[in-house]
Amino acid sequence: MANYFSIILTFITVISGLFWLYDARVLKPKRKAVIAELETKTSSALTDEQRENLAPQPKLMELSESIFPVIALVLVVRTLLYEPFQIPSGSMMPTLLKGDFILVEKFSYGIKDPVFQETLIETSEPERGDVAVFKYPENPNIDYIKRVIGLPGDRIIYRNKALYIQPACAAGERDCEEMKVVSTSLKEDGTYFSGSSPLRTYSEDLGQVTHEILIDPRVAPRTMLYFNQPGTRKDEWVVPEGQYFAMGDNRDNSRDSRYWGFVDEELLVGRAVFIWMSFEMDRSRDSWLPSWVPTGVRFERLGSIE
């Protein structure tokens, strides 16, 4: 859906720009010539109102002149710099909550054209721990947001709800780092819930990034549902070149790379960097309201995304 909007915005920008250019280069000189001819004949300058009545600017051209700079600026900002997204589910709790509105830094993973989404300029690559927005591999019309866990060449194991990572060998090296468990420590219990059941909150260390995850103690490991990569065990994956392994912070309530595979670098949209608005969507107090109506504003959540 987001790509459709980009295509429509690009189309409107191009059409309005062409109308504006045609008016500026062709029609406007003709209008000036008509006015100049009459002023020469009468030997007096016309007022602005008289000029408008004598040689009016066509309404379509006037509209194009008004909207072109605005939508061109929107297109540039949205395509090259930042794009707003809304968090629709709880798969990234506690980092992101349903009702959060975030800004995604589009130039983090390369500058792409707004129509075909081809990379025009290489900038940087995802780092382990980034909260990334990407096109859902099974349906690229849908935007997904998860945390980057595995980089190209990494070996990932998620076994009994414990995460193990063996980073890829550095270029030219043969002795890779050993497989290590991502350190976690229980922080608190009962702050977040799945229905009426409390979720356990852990602090997880991904090297340069420390963040919180949620574990549902009621849910058994869903190993049999995991994506099976040929040559590896059911709960083990080796990230191919040019692809990434992504997981939700709400580990037992996230459909992510464990279930559908890897994220190709071509599907990357950008890095989530800032929560600019957060609406409370708790229906327990105001159950009579429609599901899409917020029940409050969470000002304390506004700020950078870890």
C-alpha positions as CSV (number, residue, x, y, z in Angstrom):
1,M,0.0,0.0,0.0
2,A,2.8,2.4,0.8
3,N,4.4,1.8,-2.6
4,Y,1.0,2.6,-4.3
5,F,1.0,5.9,-2.4
6,S,4.5,6.7,-3.6
7,I,3.5,6.0,-7.2
8,I,0.4,8.2,-7.0
9,L,2.4,11.0,-5.3
10,T,5.1,10.7,-8.0
11,F,2.5,10.8,-10.8
12,I,0.8,13.9,-9.3
13,T,4.2,15.6,-8.8
14,V,5.2,15.0,-12.4
15,I,1.9,16.0,-14.0
16,S,1.6,19.2,-11.9
17,G,5.2,20.0,-12.7
18,L,4.7,19.6,-16.4
19,F,1.6,21.9,-16.3
20,W,3.5,24.5,-14.2
21,L,6.5,24.3,-16.7
22,Y,4.2,24.6,-19.7
23,D,2.4,27.6,-18.2
24,A,5.7,29.3,-17.2
25,R,7.4,28.8,-20.6
26,V,4.5,29.0,-23.0
27,L,1.3,30.6,-21.6
28,K,2.8,33.2,-19.3
29,P,4.9,34.9,-22.0
30,K,1.8,35.1,-24.2
31,R,-0.2,36.7,-21.4
32,K,2.6,39.2,-20.8
33,A,2.6,40.0,-24.6
34,V,-1.1,40.7,-24.6
35,I,-0.8,43.0,-21.6
36,A,2.3,44.8,-23.0
37,E,0.5,45.4,-26.3
38,L,-2.5,47.0,-24.7
39,E,-0.3,49.1,-22.4
40,T,1.6,50.3,-25.4
41,K,-1.6,51.3,-27.2
42,T,-3.1,53.1,-24.2
43,S,0.3,54.5,-23.0
44,S,-0.7,53.7,-19.4
45,A,0.1,50.8,-17.0
46,L,-2.8,48.5,-16.2
47,T,-3.7,47.6,-12.6
48,D,-3.2,44.0,-11.4
49,E,-7.0,43.5,-11.5
50,Q,-7.1,44.7,-15.1
51,R,-4.2,42.5,-16.1
52,E,-6.0,39.5,-14.6
53,N,-9.2,40.2,-16.4
54,L,-7.4,40.8,-19.7
55,A,-5.2,37.7,-19.6
56,P,-6.3,35.4,-16.9
57,Q,-4.2,32.4,-15.8
58,P,-6.1,29.1,-16.5
59,K,-7.4,27.6,-13.3
60,L,-5.6,24.3,-14.0
61,M,-2.3,26.1,-14.4
62,E,-3.0,28.2,-11.3
63,L,-3.7,25.0,-9.3
64,S,-0.5,23.3,-10.6
65,E,1.6,26.3,-9.7
66,S,0.1,26.2,-6.2
67,I,0.5,22.5,-5.4
68,F,3.7,21.5,-7.3
69,P,6.2,23.0,-4.8
70,V,4.3,21.4,-1.9
71,I,3.9,17.9,-3.2
72,A,7.4,18.0,-4.7
73,L,8.8,18.8,-1.2
74,V,6.6,16.0,0.3
75,L,7.9,13.5,-2.3
76,V,11.5,14.4,-1.6
77,V,11.1,14.2,2.1
78,R,9.1,11.0,2.0
79,T,11.4,9.3,-0.5
80,L,14.8,10.4,0.6
81,L,14.5,11.4,4.2
82,Y,11.7,10.3,6.5
83,E,8.4,8.5,6.2
84,P,5.7,8.2,9.0
85,F,4.4,4.7,9.9
86,Q,1.8,3.5,12.4
87,I,2.4,0.4,14.6
88,P,-0.6,-1.8,14.0
89,S,0.2,-4.7,16.3
90,G,2.0,-5.7,19.5
91,S,4.7,-7.8,17.9
92,M,7.4,-5.3,18.8
93,M,6.3,-4.8,22.4
94,P,7.7,-3.5,24.7
95,T,9.9,-1.3,22.3
96,L,6.9,-0.3,20.2
97,L,3.2,-0.5,21.2
98,K,0.1,-0.6,19.2
99,G,-0.9,3.0,18.6
100,D,2.7,4.3,18.3
101,F,3.4,6.6,15.3
102,I,7.0,6.5,14.2
103,L,9.4,8.1,11.8
104,V,11.5,5.8,9.6
105,E,14.8,7.1,8.3
106,K,14.6,6.2,4.6
107,F,18.3,6.9,3.7
108,S,19.7,4.6,6.3
109,Y,19.8,1.6,3.9
110,G,20.2,3.4,0.6
111,I,18.3,6.0,-1.4
112,K,15.7,4.4,-3.7
113,D,13.5,5.8,-6.4
114,P,9.8,6.2,-5.4
115,V,8.3,4.1,-8.1
116,F,10.4,1.0,-8.7
117,Q,12.2,1.0,-5.4
118,E,15.5,0.5,-7.0
119,T,18.6,1.6,-5.0
120,L,20.0,4.7,-6.6
121,I,22.7,5.5,-4.0
122,E,24.3,3.1,-1.5
123,T,24.5,4.6,2.0
124,S,24.9,2.0,4.8
125,E,23.8,-1.5,5.8
126,P,21.6,-2.7,8.7
127,E,23.4,-3.3,11.9
128,R,22.5,-6.0,14.5
129,G,19.9,-4.5,16.8
130,D,18.4,-2.1,14.3
131,V,14.6,-1.7,14.4
132,A,13.9,-1.9,10.6
133,V,10.9,-1.5,8.4
134,F,10.8,-3.7,5.3
135,K,8.4,-5.1,2.8
136,Y,6.9,-8.4,4.0
137,P,8.7,-11.1,1.9
138,E,5.5,-13.1,1.4
139,N,3.5,-10.0,0.4
140,P,5.6,-6.9,-0.6
141,N,2.5,-4.7,-0.5
142,I,2.6,-4.9,3.3
143,D,5.1,-3.1,5.5
144,Y,6.6,-5.0,8.4
145,I,8.7,-3.8,11.4
146,K,11.1,-6.1,13.3
147,R,14.5,-6.0,14.9
148,V,17.5,-7.1,12.9
149,I,19.0,-10.1,14.7
150,G,21.2,-11.8,12.1
151,L,23.5,-10.3,9.5
152,P,24.8,-12.0,6.3
153,G,26.9,-15.0,7.3
154,D,25.6,-15.2,10.9
155,R,24.5,-18.5,12.4
156,I,21.3,-18.1,14.4
157,I,19.8,-20.6,16.8
158,Y,16.6,-20.0,18.7
159,R,16.2,-23.0,21.0
160,N,13.9,-23.3,24.1
161,K,13.3,-19.5,23.8
162,A,17.1,-18.8,24.1
163,L,18.8,-16.9,21.3
164,Y,22.3,-17.9,20.2
165,I,24.4,-16.0,17.6
166,Q,27.6,-16.9,15.9
167,P,28.7,-13.8,14.0
168,A,30.1,-14.2,10.4
169,C,33.8,-14.4,10.0
170,A,35.4,-11.0,9.2
171,A,36.8,-10.7,5.7
172,G,40.0,-12.7,5.3
173,E,39.7,-14.5,8.6
174,R,39.2,-18.2,9.2
175,D,38.8,-18.2,13.0
176,C,35.2,-17.0,13.6
177,E,33.8,-16.0,16.9
178,E,32.3,-18.8,18.9
179,M,28.6,-19.4,19.2
180,K,27.3,-17.4,22.2
181,V,24.0,-17.0,23.9
182,V,22.6,-13.5,23.8
183,S,22.7,-12.5,27.4
184,T,19.3,-11.9,29.0
185,S,18.3,-11.1,32.5
186,L,14.8,-11.0,34.0
187,K,13.8,-7.4,34.8
188,E,10.2,-7.6,35.9
189,D,6.9,-9.5,35.5
190,G,3.4,-8.3,35.0
191,T,3.9,-4.9,33.3
192,Y,2.8,-6.3,29.9
193,F,0.0,-8.8,29.3
194,S,-1.3,-11.2,26.7
195,G,-5.0,-11.2,27.4
196,S,-5.1,-11.5,31.2
197,S,-1.8,-13.4,31.5
198,P,1.4,-11.4,32.4
199,L,4.4,-11.5,30.1
200,R,7.9,-11.8,31.4
201,T,10.2,-8.8,30.6
202,Y,13.9,-9.5,29.9
203,S,16.8,-7.3,29.0
204,E,18.7,-8.6,26.0
205,D,22.2,-7.7,24.9
206,L,22.9,-7.7,21.1
207,G,26.4,-6.3,21.5
208,Q,26.1,-2.6,20.7
209,V,22.3,-2.6,21.5
210,T,20.6,-3.5,24.7
211,H,16.8,-3.7,24.6
212,E,13.9,-5.4,26.3
213,I,12.0,-8.4,25.0
214,L,8.9,-10.2,26.2
215,I,8.4,-13.9,26.8
216,D,5.0,-15.6,27.4
217,P,5.6,-18.5,29.9
218,R,2.4,-20.1,28.9
219,V,3.4,-20.7,25.2
220,A,5.5,-23.7,24.4
221,P,8.2,-23.4,21.7
222,R,6.7,-23.5,18.2
223,T,9.7,-25.2,16.7
224,M,7.7,-27.4,14.3
225,L,6.3,-24.2,12.7
226,Y,9.7,-22.7,12.0
227,F,11.1,-22.1,8.6
228,N,13.3,-25.0,7.6
229,Q,16.5,-24.0,5.9
230,P,18.0,-26.9,4.0
231,G,21.2,-28.2,5.6
232,T,20.4,-26.9,9.1
233,R,18.3,-28.0,12.1
234,K,14.7,-26.8,12.5
235,D,15.6,-24.1,15.0
236,E,18.9,-23.1,13.3
237,W,19.6,-20.8,10.3
238,V,22.6,-19.4,8.4
239,V,21.9,-16.0,7.0
240,P,22.6,-15.9,3.2
241,E,24.6,-13.1,1.6
242,G,22.5,-10.0,1.0
243,Q,19.8,-11.1,3.5
244,Y,18.9,-10.5,7.1
245,F,17.2,-12.4,10.0
246,A,14.6,-10.4,11.8
247,M,12.6,-11.0,15.0
248,G,9.9,-9.2,17.0
249,D,10.7,-8.2,20.6
250,N,7.5,-9.8,21.7
251,R,9.0,-13.2,21.0
252,D,5.9,-15.4,21.5
253,N,3.6,-13.1,19.7
254,S,5.5,-12.2,16.5
255,R,5.5,-13.8,13.0
256,D,9.0,-13.2,11.8
257,S,12.0,-14.8,10.2
258,R,11.6,-17.9,12.3
259,Y,8.5,-18.7,10.4
260,W,8.9,-17.2,6.8
261,G,12.6,-16.9,6.3
262,F,15.0,-14.1,5.5
263,V,14.6,-10.4,4.5
264,D,16.3,-9.6,1.3
265,E,18.2,-6.3,1.3
266,E,16.0,-5.1,-1.7
267,L,13.0,-5.2,0.6
268,L,14.5,-2.9,3.2
269,V,12.6,0.4,3.6
270,G,14.5,2.1,6.4
271,R,15.4,2.3,10.1
272,A,12.8,3.3,12.8
273,V,14.3,6.2,14.7
274,F,11.7,8.2,16.5
275,I,8.2,8.0,18.1
276,W,6.4,11.2,17.3
277,M,3.0,10.3,18.7
278,S,1.5,7.5,20.7
279,F,-2.1,6.9,21.3
280,E,-3.5,4.7,24.1
281,M,-5.8,2.0,22.6
282,D,-6.9,0.3,25.8
283,R,-10.5,-0.8,25.4
284,S,-10.9,-2.1,29.0
285,R,-11.9,1.4,30.2
286,D,-13.9,2.6,27.2
287,S,-15.2,-0.6,25.6
288,W,-18.1,1.3,24.0
289,L,-15.7,3.2,21.7
290,P,-14.9,1.8,18.2
291,S,-11.6,-0.2,18.1
292,W,-9.9,2.5,16.0
293,V,-10.6,5.4,18.4
294,P,-7.8,6.2,20.9
295,T,-8.5,6.5,24.6
296,G,-5.6,8.7,25.4
297,V,-2.2,10.0,24.5
298,R,1.0,8.5,25.9
299,F,3.3,11.6,25.9
300,E,5.9,9.7,27.9
301,R,6.6,7.4,25.0
302,L,7.7,10.2,22.6
303,G,11.4,10.1,21.7
304,S,14.1,8.1,20.1
305,I,13.7,4.4,19.5
306,E,16.3,2.1,21.1
